[in-house]
Amino acid sequence: MNQQQKAYWNSRFEDDCNVWGSTPSKSCILAEKYFKKDSLKNILIGGCGYGRHTEYFASRGYITSGLDISDIAIASARKSASLKDLDIKYCNSDRNLIN
């Protein structure tokens, strides 16, 4: 895991984990149209942060997993998903390790 990247992202999420708000981005909503069209059911989001997009997809019935380098963001995502009773798998790791 790149320690400089991890430190950077942990510092971004440390004070306010909700950096980009709680609503899904326009690109997330657009992506779902393609997922539906192609009947996709499983989604892995690399760089999932605090989980706003993983929660969006999980709440719509997708099998959703998230990966992020920031342990602070992952802890926040896990807590939020638990409070909303969403079944999301989260992994605290560097997505560059996936080949």
C-alpha positions in Angstrom: 0.0 0.0 0.0 1.4 3.4 -0.9 1.8 5.1 2.5 1.9 8.6 1.0 -1.5 8.1 -0.8 -3.0 6.5 2.3 -1.9 9.4 4.5 -3.3 11.9 2.0 -6.7 10.3 1.8 -6.9 9.7 5.5 -6.2 13.4 6.0 -9.0 14.3 3.5 -11.5 12.2 5.3 -10.4 12.8 8.9 -12.3 16.0 9.7 -15.4 15.4 7.6 -15.7 12.1 5.9 -18.6 13.3 3.7 -16.3 15.2 1.4 -18.5 15.0 -1.8 -21.9 15.0 -0.1 -24.3 12.1 0.3 -26.1 12.1 -3.0 -24.8 10.0 -5.9 -22.9 11.8 -8.7 -24.4 12.3 -12.2 -21.9 9.7 -13.5 -23.1 7.2 -11.0 -26.7 7.6 -12.0 -25.7 7.4 -15.7 -23.6 4.2 -15.0 -26.7 2.5 -13.5 -28.6 2.9 -16.8 -25.8 0.9 -18.5 -25.7 -1.6 -15.7 -29.5 -2.2 -16.1 -29.2 -2.4 -19.9 -26.6 -5.1 -19.6 -28.3 -6.8 -16.7 -25.3 -6.4 -14.4 -25.8 -7.5 -10.8 -22.3 -7.3 -9.2 -20.4 -4.0 -8.8 -16.9 -3.4 -7.4 -16.1 0.3 -6.8 -12.4 1.0 -6.5 -11.8 4.2 -4.6 -15.2 4.0 -3.0 -14.3 6.5 -0.2 -17.1 6.8 2.4 -19.5 4.7 0.4 -22.0 7.1 -1.2 -22.0 5.2 -4.5 -21.8 1.8 -3.0 -24.8 2.6 -0.9 -26.7 3.9 -4.0 -26.2 0.7 -5.9 -26.8 -1.6 -2.9 -30.0 0.2 -2.1 -31.2 -0.7 -5.6 -30.5 -4.4 -5.3 -27.0 -4.7 -6.7 -24.4 -6.9 -5.0 -21.9 -4.2 -4.2 -18.4 -4.1 -2.9 -16.1 -1.2 -2.2 -12.3 -0.8 -2.1 -10.4 2.2 -0.7 -6.9 3.0 0.5 -8.2 5.1 3.4 -9.0 3.2 6.5 -10.9 6.2 7.9 -13.2 6.3 4.8 -13.8 2.5 5.0 -14.7 2.7 8.7 -17.2 5.4 7.9 -18.6 3.5 5.0 -19.0 0.3 7.1 -20.8 2.2 9.8 -23.1 4.0 7.4 -24.0 0.8 5.6 -24.7 -0.9 8.9 -27.0 1.9 10.1 -28.9 1.7 6.8 -29.0 -2.2 6.9 -27.2 -2.4 3.6 -25.2 -5.5 2.8 -22.0 -4.1 1.3 -18.6 -5.7 1.4 -15.7 -3.2 2.0 -12.0 -3.8 1.8 -9.3 -1.4 3.0 -6.6 -1.9 0.4 -4.8 -0.2 -2.5 -6.6 -1.0 -5.7 -3.3 -1.0 -7.5 -2.7 -4.4 -5.9 -5.4 -6.0 -8.1 -4.0 -7.4 -11.3 
